């Protein structure tokens, strides 16, 4: 049996045969990380949305007994989604991110289940606490708006889907804050219709263009497909020292 030695990497200790050089292990680690998307943004957004919503009660904006209104967003987005982001961070070799998102995601899920056991038959809380829902809906409006600016690089069609979605969440949140303002709710609904139609168009364009391996249906691409010499216009990769 070959002698085994231990190498330390950012992902933790790795045991390997002594005849495998360290630089080969480093290359394999970089290759593995490059094949998995970074889930940190999803984890942070889940953490921020859940924490902001609960903190709105802790600061005294709402009564302490209104905490059950936070259960849905704590359980699904701040809990399960953040925990999944943590597991993908582990897969990418990010021990810190995996531990942080996994721990806080598990905490939020545990807290949500605990609150459900305390109020098994009803959501609980006063009617005056309904605007709590508006807080996390507004958080999703911000997320959609942030993704809109990112999506501009990918194409105008996809960006418009997210811009209309930001308007949907924004007006719905405003409606909740105004205790069911019908006009704001209607505007949010029409923004949602627009976002849905744009999403149908974008999805159809993606499928048809992918099947034909060329752009048959325009999506408003912001990137030039080719350069004068016929080479791809994709930016050159940035090379940095791996520590």
C-alpha positions in Angstrom: 0.0 0.0 0.0 1.3 3.4 -1.0 2.3 5.8 1.8 -0.4 8.4 2.5 0.4 12.0 3.4 -1.8 14.9 4.4 -2.0 18.1 2.5 -3.9 21.2 3.8 -6.0 23.1 1.3 -8.6 25.9 1.8 -11.2 23.1 1.7 -9.5 21.3 4.6 -7.0 18.4 4.9 -6.6 16.1 1.9 -5.0 12.6 2.3 -3.2 11.4 -0.9 -0.4 9.0 -1.9 3.0 10.5 -1.2 4.0 10.3 -4.9 1.3 12.8 -5.9 2.9 16.3 -6.0 1.2 19.2 -4.1 0.8 21.3 -7.2 -1.3 18.6 -8.8 -3.6 18.6 -5.8 -3.8 22.4 -6.1 -4.8 22.2 -9.7 -7.5 19.6 -9.0 -8.9 21.8 -6.3 -9.0 24.9 -8.6 -10.7 22.7 -11.3 -13.3 21.4 -8.8 -14.2 25.0 -7.6 -14.5 26.2 -11.2 -17.1 23.6 -12.0 -19.5 24.7 -9.2 -21.3 28.0 -9.0 -20.7 30.2 -6.0 -23.8 30.0 -3.8 -22.7 32.8 -1.4 -25.0 35.4 -2.9 -28.1 33.2 -2.4 -27.1 32.4 1.1 -26.5 36.1 2.0 -29.8 37.2 0.5 -31.7 34.5 2.4 -29.9 35.5 5.6 -30.4 39.2 5.0 -34.1 38.9 4.2 -34.9 36.7 7.2 -32.8 38.7 9.7 -34.3 42.0 8.5 -37.8 40.7 8.9 -37.3 39.3 12.4 -35.3 42.4 13.4 -38.3 44.6 12.5 -40.1 43.0 15.5 -37.1 43.0 17.8 -36.6 46.7 17.3 -40.2 47.4 18.5 -41.7 48.2 15.1 -44.2 45.4 15.8 -45.4 43.6 18.9 -43.3 40.6 20.1 -46.4 38.4 19.8 -46.5 39.0 16.0 -43.4 36.8 15.4 -45.5 34.0 13.8 -45.9 36.3 10.7 -42.2 35.7 10.0 -42.5 31.9 9.8 -43.0 31.6 6.0 -39.9 33.6 5.0 -37.8 32.1 7.8 -38.7 28.5 7.0 -38.3 28.7 3.2 -35.9 31.4 2.2 -33.9 32.2 5.3 -34.0 28.6 6.4 -34.1 25.9 3.7 -32.7 28.0 0.8 -29.8 29.3 2.9 -29.0 25.8 4.2 -28.9 24.5 0.6 -26.6 27.4 -0.3 -24.3 26.3 2.6 -24.2 22.7 1.3 -23.2 24.0 -2.2 -20.5 26.1 -0.5 -19.1 22.9 1.0 -19.2 21.3 -2.4 -17.1 24.2 -3.8 -14.6 23.8 -1.0 -15.7 26.9 1.0 -15.7 25.6 4.6 -16.4 29.0 6.1 -19.4 29.7 3.8 -20.7 26.2 4.2 -20.5 26.4 8.0 -22.0 29.9 8.2 -24.9 29.4 5.8 -25.6 25.8 7.0 -25.6 26.9 10.7 -27.8 30.0 10.2 -30.1 28.3 7.7 -30.6 25.4 10.2 -31.2 27.9 13.0 -33.9 29.8 11.0 -35.6 26.5 10.0 -35.5 25.3 13.7 -36.9 28.6 14.9 -39.7 28.5 12.3 -40.7 24.9 13.3 -40.6 25.9 17.0 -42.9 28.8 16.3 -45.2 26.5 14.4 -45.4 24.1 17.3 -46.4 27.1 19.5 -49.1 28.1 17.1 -50.3 24.8 15.5 -53.8 25.9 14.6 -53.4 29.5 13.5 -50.8 32.0 12.2 -51.5 34.1 15.2 -50.5 37.7 15.7 -52.6 40.8 15.4 -54.1 42.2 12.3 -52.0 45.3 12.7 -48.9 43.1 12.1 -49.9 42.3 8.5 -47.3 44.9 7.2 -44.6 42.4 8.3 -45.3 40.5 5.1 -44.6 43.7 3.2 -41.1 43.8 4.6 -40.0 40.5 3.1 -41.9 41.2 -0.1 -40.0 44.5 -0.4 -36.8 42.5 0.1 -37.6 40.4 -2.9 -38.3 43.6 -4.8 -34.8 44.7 -4.1 -33.4 41.3 -5.1 -35.2 41.5 -8.4 -34.0 45.0 -9.0 -30.4 44.0 -8.2 -30.6 41.1 -10.6 -32.0 43.4 -13.3 -28.8 45.3 -13.4 -26.8 42.1 -13.5 -28.9 40.7 -16.2 -28.4 43.7 -18.5 -25.1 42.0 -19.5 -27.0 38.9 -20.6 -29.8 40.5 -22.6 -32.5 43.1 -22.5 -35.3 40.5 -22.6 -34.2 38.8 -19.4 -33.4 42.2 -17.7 -36.9 43.5 -18.4 -38.4 40.3 -16.9 -36.6 41.2 -13.6 -37.4 44.9 -13.8 -41.2 44.2 -14.2 -40.9 41.7 -11.3 -39.2 44.3 -9.1 -42.2 46.5 -9.8 -44.6 43.7 -9.0 -43.0 43.0 -5.6 -42.6 46.7 -4.9 -46.2 47.7 -5.5 -47.5 44.7 -3.6 -45.3 45.5 -0.7 -46.6 49.1 -0.7 -50.1 47.7 -0.8 -49.5 45.6 2.2 -48.0 48.6 4.1 -51.1 50.6 3.2 -53.3 47.8 4.5 -54.6 46.5 1.2 -54.6 49.6 -1.0 -56.5 48.3 -4.1 -54.8 50.7 -6.6 -51.3 49.7 -5.5 -52.2 46.1 -5.6 -53.7 46.4 -9.1 -50.5 48.1 -10.4 -48.5 45.3 -8.9 -50.7 42.8 -10.6 -50.3 44.4 -14.0 -46.5 44.5 -13.5 -46.7 40.8 -12.7 -48.6 40.2 -15.9 -46.0 42.1 -17.9 -43.2 40.1 -16.2 -44.9 36.8 -17.0 -45.4 37.7 -20.6 -41.8 38.7 -20.9 -40.7 35.5 -19.2 -42.7 33.4 -21.6 -41.1 35.2 -24.6 -37.6 34.9 -23.1 -38.0 31.2 -22.3 -39.3 30.5 -25.8 -36.4 32.4 -27.4 -33.9 30.5 -25.3 -35.3 27.2 -26.3 -35.5 28.0 -30.0 -32.1 29.6 -30.2 -30.5 26.8 -28.3 -32.1 24.1 -30.5 -30.9 25.9 -33.7 -27.6 26.9 -32.2 -28.0 30.5 -33.4 -30.0 33.6 -32.6 -33.3 33.3 -34.4 -35.4 35.2 -31.9 -33.8 38.4 -30.6 -33.2 38.8 -26.9 -31.6 42.2 -26.9 -28.1 40.9 -26.3 -25.7 43.6 -24.9 -22.6 41.7 -25.9 -21.0 41.7 -29.3 -20.9 38.2 -30.6 -17.7 38.5 -32.6 -14.7 40.7 -33.0 -13.2 41.8 -36.4 -10.8 38.9 -36.6 -13.7 36.4 -36.1 -12.7 35.4 -32.6 -15.1 35.2 -29.7 -15.8 38.4 -27.9 -15.8 36.7 -24.5 -13.5 38.6 -22.2 -10.1 37.1 -21.4 -10.0 35.3 -18.1 -8.3 37.1 -15.2 -5.5 35.0 -13.8 -4.6 35.5 -10.1 -2.2 33.7 -7.8 -3.8 30.8 -5.9 -2.9 30.8 -2.3 
